[in-house]
Amino acid sequence: MQAKDSNPPDGGYGWVVVVSAFMVMGLTAAVLKTFGLFFVEIQQHFGELASTTSWITSVTIAIFHLGAPVASSLCVRYTHRAVVITGGLLAFSGMALGFLGLNIVWMYATTGFLQGLGISFSWTPAISIVSHYFSKKRALANAIASAGECAFAFTFGPFFQWLISQYGWKGALLIIGGIQLNICVCGILMRPLASSCLLEANHSEIETPPGSGASRIDKEDKPPITHKTFNWMLVRQPEFVLYAIFGILAAMSFFVPPLFLVPLSHSLGIDESWTASLLSILAMVDFAGRLLCGWYANLHVTKTVHLLTMTITLISTSLMLLPLANNYLSLAIFTGFYGFFFGTTVAVHITVLADVVGMPDFDSALGLFMLIRSTGGFVGPPLAGLIVDVAGDYRAGFYMAGATLVLSAGFLVTLDQLQQRKERGSQTNIKPEKSTLPYPSLHLLKLQ
């Protein structure tokens, strides 16, 4: 049973939920981001081609996105807590069974499918329940929660490498699976907003007229009527459609820079040890960007959709400038700008989605948004790779990503214009009732 979020606490126990979501982000998204460390080990063990081995990560990413609507519908039907705990158990099962390492198809089914489903069932409700607990401080809460991905990714890289060197890739998978069981602990801490349910129940008791035949016990046993169906009809709302198209175009761009950053640095003749530090810089400034943008959005100085439009514009600018780098220092500076503005975008884009659809439909919207956005993530890297092959230069991939983000910003501007037009229309339709009574006092008596 989900609680009605008419008055989110905006603090209190909500901060426990934020910390739990912070941990879940680290134990899911950060694990996915650093799983590439197992790539060579698994490839050599099974003697498979790189393209065959890469399907493990591809399956994980695909199931992560495809499972989002399922996770959201389960959150609507049951509770966020139950879905997160289920996700933790699935993630552990994927890693623990992957420890057996029977064959490459087995790895697709375990560390691919089960792990992807576990990440989806953990990540989606964790980020969703934070928005239910916060209203005025929603942007800050989402920023802190999402920062867990950066914080854990920064430490997981050397930690996973050490695990592989000490216990082998199979032993490392088993240990990581055990660590992911902590997702279940985080899920237990994600207490449903039951207080408003009790208030509704008590309110219905008071309003029950005498002699209606409904006993006090019956009223207490019946939960309040809440939004308990997954709303697929959101695809008919113009505002959601515009934001979903923005999500597709943004996802097409976001997966490109990390893919071509290392090859670009190699083409500039930068040493491999310095190249590795670029990824660390990317993680640190990403973390700082999320927290700073969340703090600024919490001040409510700028409308969230306007803030998102600005951050997208700044990301596209940094991507256009990044190919101009000709040495390590300039490349590190432009990489820092990109990572920082990427962090600001991630910090606020979930908050904008909540503003677009409203909290009653937020769970459904998040699942649909993740599903639709996945098409951009699948199309973006191959398209950028094709452009790089045709141009014969890695810089072309960054230009493609920047141009796509500029196009996505246009849909945000259109969305904002549509929202403003609807707001003006609703204000003009509200007209004060004209009194036909001779005296205002009599009119007040009539209203009473």
Secondary structure, 3 states (H helix, E strand, C coil): CCCCCCCCCCCCCHHHHHHHHHHHHHHHHHHHHCHHHHHHHHHHHHCCCHHHHCHHHHHHHHHHHHCHHHHHHHHHHCCHHHHHHHHHHHHHHHHHHHCCCCCHHHHHHHHHHHHHHHHHHHHHHHHHHHHHHCCCCHHHHHHHHHHHHHHHHHHHHHHHHHHHHHHHHHHHHHHHHHHHCHHHHHHHHCCCCCHHHHHHHHHHHHHCCCCCCCCHHHHHHCCCCCCCCCCHHHHHCHHHHHHHHHHHHHHHHHCHHHHHHHHHHHHCCCCHHHHHHHHHHHHHHHHHHHHHHHHHHHCCCCCHHHHHHHHHHHHHHHHHHHHHCCCHHHHHHHHHHHHHHHHHHHHHHHHHHHHHHCHHHHHHHHHHHHHHHHHHHHHHHHHHHHHHHHHCCCHHHHHHHHHHHHHHHHHHHHHHHHHHHHHHHHHHHCCCCCCCCCCHHHHHHHHC
